[in-house]
Amino acid sequence: MKLSDCNLHGIMVVVFVMLSINSTSAVTKFNVLNFGAKPNGRTDSIDGFLKAWNTTCGSADSSFIYVPKGQYLVGSLEFKGKCRSSEIIIRIDGTIVAPLDYGVLGNWFSFEGVTGFSITGAGAFDAKGPSLWACKVPTLTHVLLVPRYSFFLSFL
């Protein structure tokens, strides 16, 4: 069976349209490993995460930061906007680990002035909870623990 010229032209138009749509909806990917993050759980990876964020935030394309499998030691980290990208996704497939000295953390992860942002993936945040449990006051039988939430709202 032979394709007619009409069918061939129709197929070419469909392929051209699909390629055009794909090129206009670019998604830029940034891997934290390419910015110096180390997945060994011992080396502070804050610089790698900040460099990946700053590059992503400065991109005009929809972008995502990828955190592959591994353990990433990350201290206090502040992600700041206003970003050029209208959509930023952080995909975490590894584990982000807090330092053992919780006194240096303040707000471990915070986001300020960021819109169009989401976190996804199969990873985890390890805040080293058991090390905090050891510091409770032994003479008290009832200790009221009040959770602390920090968040920022962005208004245009």
Residue pairs with C-beta under 8 A, 6 or more apart in sequence:
3 11
25 62
26 61
26 62
27 61
27 62
27 63
27 64
28 56
28 59
28 61
28 62
28 63
28 64
29 63
29 64
29 66
30 52
30 55
30 56
30 63
30 64
30 65
30 66
31 52
31 65
31 66
31 68
32 45
32 48
32 49
32 52
32 65
32 66
32 67
32 68
32 72
33 39
33 48
33 68
34 52
35 47
35 48
35 49
35 51
35 52
35 55
36 45
36 47
36 48
36 51
37 45
37 47
37 48
37 49
37 52
37 67
37 72
38 45
38 48
38 72
38 73
39 68
39 69
39 70
39 71
39 72
39 94
40 70
40 71
41 70
41 71
41 72
41 73
41 95
41 97
42 73
43 73
44 73
44 74
44 75
44 99
45 72
45 73
45 74
46 74
46 75
46 76
46 77
49 65
49 72
49 74
49 77
50 77
52 65
53 65
53 79
56 63
56 64
56 65
56 83
56 85
56 88
57 79
57 80
57 81
57 83
57 84
57 85
57 88
58 83
58 84
59 84
59 85
60 84
60 85
61 85
62 85
62 86
62 87
62 88
63 85
63 87
63 88
63 89
64 88
64 89
64 90
64 91
65 88
65 89
65 90
65 91
66 91
66 93
67 90
67 91
67 92
67 93
67 94
67 96
67 121
67 123
68 93
68 94
69 93
69 94
69 123
70 94
70 95
71 94
71 95
71 97
71 126
72 94
72 95
72 96
72 97
73 97
73 99
74 96
74 97
74 98
75 98
75 99
75 104
75 105
75 108
76 104
76 105
76 106
76 107
76 108
77 108
77 109
77 110
78 107
78 110
78 111
78 112
79 109
79 110
79 111
79 112
79 114
80 112
80 113
80 114
81 111
81 112
81 113
81 114
81 115
81 154
82 113
82 114
82 115
82 154
83 114
83 115
83 116
85 116
86 115
86 116
87 116
87 117
88 114
88 116
88 117
88 118
89 117
89 118
89 119
89 120
90 117
90 118
90 119
90 120
90 121
91 119
91 120
91 121
92 119
92 120
92 121
92 122
92 123
92 124
93 121
93 122
93 123
94 123
95 123
95 124
95 125
95 126
96 109
96 123
96 124
96 125
96 126
97 126
97 128
98 105
98 108
98 125
98 126
98 127
98 128
99 105
99 128
100 128
100 131
102 128
102 131
102 132
107 150
108 127
109 125
110 150
110 152
111 117
111 151
111 152
112 152
113 152
113 154
114 152
114 154
115 154
115 156
136 143
137 143
